[in-house]
């Protein structure tokens, strides 16, 4: 049977069989033309829904999410630093700019954007997370999917997807739909791993990003190609990220009551990784950390 690439529709071949998650294997394919990696076949709708139950968001499942509700003031250090960068690159000048966080979980990032002067919206497929968002992000309208938001074409200034695009089975269609929502000069921000990085290639099938809920695996070049295909005005790629090291170290304080040897050791390793991430050439990079701005 011919397996086609979700991005370029060309023939793909088997690449890896991932077996380290609870002993339940899942296959990864790679496109023979553009080297995009993706999971095939996909889990059923019921299996996918079960993956994102309450245990996923509260950290009790084997495949889980880091619960931001426990340390909002520390997460906000990264959110505020990121919003500062986004504002600097924003080409639109609305008096009340519109912000949309796709895969917003409990709505913390969108709530932070509200405090920075944005009209904030969120999209989140998890019923549990949406219900919790009303408490943790009271100024954010959170919906199950894009169609429910009521947002029209060319009405949004900034759209963010932080560690979300890899969970999407048809990422090209989603990116196209989100770009349609952007105003001219608006930004679609995507944070994900760069699979062309030395970090990912050295780890091979043991790379930690191969997870049961991750269906799509990008490299820098895929976003550059999509920017051309969708006639975008600019693509800006940050390696490592679009927020400061100080914000990252501030967020880490959530795990430590005091600055002690353990915190300093971890901070040193984090700083080393952060600065190694500036080592990149062409489509390749030393580390996998990557944030992409697709600017309309």
QUIPEHU-V206571 format. One record per residue. RES is the residue in one letter. D_CENTER is the distance of its C-alpha to the mean C-alpha in whole Angstrom. Layout:
((RES/D_CENTER) (RES/D_CENTER))
This chain:
((X/31) (X/29) (X/26) (X/24) (X/21) (X/18) (X/18) (X/21) (X/23) (X/25) (X/26) (X/24) (X/26) (X/25) (X/23) (X/23) (X/24) (X/21) (X/24) (X/23) (X/21) (X/24) (X/26) (X/24) (X/24) (X/21) (X/22) (X/19) (X/21) (X/21) (X/22) (X/25) (X/24) (X/21) (X/20) (X/17) (X/16) (X/16) (X/17) (X/21) (X/22) (X/20) (X/20) (X/22) (X/21) (X/23) (X/21) (X/18) (X/19) (X/21) (X/17) (X/16) (X/19) (X/20) (X/20) (X/17) (X/16) (X/19) (X/18) (X/22) (X/20) (X/20) (X/17) (X/15) (X/13) (X/14) (X/16) (X/15) (X/18) (X/20) (X/20) (X/18) (X/20) (X/19) (X/15) (X/17) (X/18) (X/14) (X/13) (X/17) (X/16) (X/13) (X/15) (X/18) (X/16) (X/15) (X/19) (X/20) (X/19) (X/19) (X/22) (X/23) (X/25) (X/25) (X/27) (X/25) (X/21) (X/19) (X/16) (X/13) (X/10) (X/9) (X/8) (X/10) (X/12) (X/15) (X/14) (X/15) (X/12) (X/14) (X/17) (X/17) (X/17) (X/20) (X/22) (X/21) (X/23) (X/20) (X/21) (X/18) (X/17) (X/14) (X/13) (X/13) (X/15) (X/16) (X/20) (X/20) (X/17) (X/18) (X/21) (X/20) (X/19) (X/22) (X/23) (X/20) (X/19) (X/23) (X/22) (X/19) (X/20) (X/18) (X/18) (X/17) (X/17) (X/17) (X/20) (X/21) (X/20) (X/23) (X/21) (X/23) (X/22) (X/22) (X/22) (X/18) (X/18) (X/14) (X/11) (X/8) (X/4) (X/3) (X/2) (X/4) (X/5) (X/7) (X/9) (X/10) (X/14) (X/15) (X/12) (X/14) (X/16) (X/13) (X/12) (X/16) (X/16) (X/14) (X/16) (X/19) (X/18) (X/18) (X/21) (X/22) (X/21) (X/18) (X/14) (X/11) (X/8) (X/5) (X/4) (X/5) (X/9) (X/12) (X/14) (X/17) (X/17) (X/20) (X/18) (X/17) (X/20) (X/22) (X/21) (X/21) (X/21) (X/20) (X/17) (X/15) (X/12) (X/14) (X/14) (X/16) (X/13) (X/11) (X/13) (X/11) (X/11) (X/11) (X/13) (X/14) (X/17) (X/15) (X/13) (X/17) (X/18) (X/16) (X/17) (X/21) (X/21) (X/20) (X/22) (X/20) (X/22) (X/19) (X/16) (X/15) (X/14) (X/13) (X/14) (X/13) (X/11) (X/12) (X/14) (X/17) (X/18) (X/20) (X/18) (X/16) (X/20) (X/20) (X/17) (X/19) (X/22) (X/21) (X/22) (X/26) (X/28) (X/30) (X/29) (X/31) (X/31) (X/28) (X/26) (X/27) (X/27) (X/23) (X/23) (X/25) (X/23) (X/19) (X/21) (X/22) (X/19) (X/18) (X/21) (X/21) (X/17) (X/19) (X/21) (X/20) (X/22) (X/22) (X/19) (X/19) (X/18) (X/20) (X/16) (X/13) (X/11) (X/10) (X/8) (X/10) (X/12) (X/13) (X/16) (X/19))
